[in-house]
Amino acid sequence: MSTELTKSAGQERPAFLTTNTPVLGTEGMAEKVRPSFMKIVQKQSSDQLIELFGSGSIILTPDNELVCKADEVVSFVCLFHFTEFCKWAPIALKGTEPMIADRSFDPKSTIAIKSQSPSTWAEDHPNYPGSEKHQYKYREHLNFIIKLLDPEHAHREPVLISFSKTNYSVGQRLLKLILQRRASIFAGRYQIGVRMREGQENQWRVYTVDIDREASWVADETEFKLYEDAFSYYKDLHKKRELASDYDADEDSEEAVVVDADEEGSDEVPY
């Protein structure tokens, strides 16, 4: 990565490695940039995950690393935002065909258009006409590359969090908070946690986001510049389609109640 967000043991970049020094041996590596994915451990998750972390915890996959417990929050900075539209295969067919049947970044694509209306969200699978549990689902994913700020993860590479389905309005709230601050996406600090929502058939946990009330802005110009460099790095990767997004097919429940973004907390922004 071109930034110093993950400096090891405080070691500074050697002076002889200037920006004009030729970069050799990294051809094709950018195609492998696949940030760790944040997810919530649900009551319906595997017994192994529940035993390791507890229901309601936020973890990183595929690392199986704890971010915070169900009753905790963690601070973060948004480095980059992008939207992706996906055609999801039925969960009932998991293991027999790719879970993401098709995907696009184009807001004018067929996938994007179908993801915008409840009347077009679902589509019959050709092998199972008329079967609701075998339908394809079209979803919009609000994606953020974020830098976790808690001491346990401060030296870690940035990670990906995606808001879709039951968490979609939480992602909308985060976008709203960022826009209200009238500053660069990486200028403010936020907090994320989880809370319980009652679904039609089960209990389901969703994210909750808010301004970091203890330190609502980045500390200083040096930190701001590091995040600005990271923003440019991920923006360039995304432009070249070298930023891969891994999602969890079980991340959201179709039966869970959609969270109202206005319920997530105060919209008051501390300037």
N, C-alpha and C positions, 0 to 999 in steps of 0.2 A: 504494500500500500504506500502511496506517495506522501502520506502525512505522517506525523510523529505521534499519533494518538495512542500508539501502543509501545512507547519507548520502554526498553527493558532496563530495570534497575536504575532509571534516571540517566542512562548513557546518552549523551548528545551525539548527533550525526557528525562524523569526522569532517574536519574542515576541507580535506582534499576531495571529498565527495560533493562537488558543486553541482548545480543544476545543469552545467554544461558537460559533466562527465558522461561519456557514452554508457548506455544501459544495455548490457549484453546478457544473453542466455535466458531471457524472460519471454521470448516469443511464444504466444499461445497460452501463456499462463492466465491471462485475464479471462479466458473462456471458462475458467474453473472458479471464478469468484461466486461463491454460493454462501451467503451469510447464514449463521445459525438462526433458527426460527423459534420465536417465542410462542408458547401455547399454555393454556390452562389445563391442569389435571382435573378432569370431571369425575363425578361419581360413576360414570359409565366407562371411564378409562380402564386400561389393563390393571389387573391386580398388582403387577410388578411396580407400575408407576405410583399407584396409591400407597403401596407399602413403603416405597422409597421416599416419597415426597409429601404425601397426604393430599386428600381431595381439596381443591381450591388453590393449590400452590401454582405459581407461574414458573415454568421451566424452559430451558433451551433444548431444542432437538437439532440434530441427532445426538448432541453431546450428553443428554440426560443430566443437565446441570441446573441446580436450583437458582432461581432469581430471587424469589421471596415467597413466604408462606401466605396462607389465605387471609390472615389478619394484618398483613404488612403492606406497605407501599414502597416503591423504589423510584428514585429520581432519574430523569433522563433528558437528553437534548436530541431534538430531531435534526438529522443531518440532510436528509433528502426524502422527497415524497414522489411516488408515481402510482398510477392506477393501471390495473390489469383486469381484463375481462376473461372469464373462464367458462367453458362448457364442461360441467362435471358429470362423470358417469355415475350410475346408481351405486350407492353404498352396498346394495345387495350383490353387486357383481365385483366387489373388491377382491383382488387377487386373480381375477379371470380376464380383466382388461384394464388398460391404464385409467386411473381415476380422473385425470384431466384429458378429455377427449380432444379438446382444441382450446386455444388461447390466443389473445390478441391485446396489443396496446392501443390499437386504433379505436378511438371513440365513435367512429362512423362504421365500424365493422358490424357484421350481422350478429356476432356474439355480444357486442356492446349494446346494440339496439334491443336485443331480446332480453338483456339483463335489466333493462330499465323499467319494465312493466310487469306486474303480477300476472297479467294475462298471457305473457310469453315466457315466463320464468321456467316453465316445465315443458318437456317435449317427450313424447313416447319413444321408447327404444324400439328399433325396427324388429327385434326378436321377441319383444314382449308388448305388443300393442294393447292399450287399455289398462296396463298394470301400473298403478301409481308408484309402487315401491321400486319399479324398474325404469322410472323416468329420468332423462337427462335434466340437469338443472343449470341455468345460466346465472352467473353471479359476477358482480363487480367487487373487486378487491381494492380497498384503500390501503396502500402499502407505505410504510415508513422505515427508512434505515435510521436506527437510533443508537446513541451512545449512552450506555448505562453508567451512572455516576456513583453508585454505592462503592465502598472500598473494596468489596470482594470482586467487583467486575471492572474497576476503573482502568485496568491495564489490558482489558479484553478488546478484541476486534468488535466493531459495531455489529449489531444484529438486526434482523428483520422482524417487524410485527405487522400483521395483516388484519384489517377489519373488514369482515364480510358477514352476510346473513344476520345472525342475532347480534353481532358486534358492529354492524355497519354504521348505525347511528352514533356509536361511541367514536368511531373514526371521523364522522362528520363533526362531532363536537370538538375533537382535537384540531381539525382544520379550522373551525370557527375561532378557537382560542388563538391559534397562530396568526390568523388574519387580523384579529382585533388588536394585536399588539403593534401592528404597523412597523414591523422590523423583520430582518432576515429570519428564515425558518430556524436557523441554528443560534439565534440570539437569546432565546428564552429557555427556561428550565421548566419541566413538567413532572408530574408524578402519576404513576399507574399502579392500580391494585385490582382487586376483584370484588364482586358482590353477588349475592344469590338472587336469581330470578325464578319465579314459579312458572313452569311450563304446563301445557295441557296434560302431558303424560309423565313428566319427570321434573326433577329439580335440575337447574342448569345455572352455571356461573358465567358471568360476563365481565368484561373489563370495565373499569371506571378510570377516567382521566381528569386531571385538573392542573391548574397552575401550581408549581412548587412554591408554597407560601413562605417557606423559610428562606429561600434564595431564588427569586423568580427570574433573574437574569444571569447570564454567564458572568464569571468573576471579573475578567479584565480583557484588555485588547489582545493580549497574547493568546488566551484561550479562544477568543473569538476568531482569531486568524487561523488557528489550528482547525477549527470547525469549518471555516470558510474553505480551506484547502480540501477538507474531507468532502464537503458538498460538491466541489468541482470534480473531484475524483469519481464519486458515485454518479454524478450527472453524466460524465463522459462515458462511464461504463454502460449506463442505461442507453445512451444515445447510440452506442455501438452494439447494443443488444448483447453485452457481455456480463450483465448482472442477472444471475439466475435466481428465481424465486421458487422455493419449496414450500408447499402448503400441506396441512394435515387434513386428510379427508374427514376425520372425525372431529374437527375443531368446533364445529357448530352443530346445533340440534335443529332439525326442521320443526320440531314441536314447540321449541322454546319461544317465549314471548319476546318480541322485538323491543329493545330498550329505547325509550324516548330520550333523545339527546338532551332535551331541556330538563330532564330529571337528574342528570349526571352530577350536578353541582352548580355552584354560582358561576355566572358568566362574567362577573366583575373581574376586570383585568388590572392588576396593580402596575401602574406606570412608574 
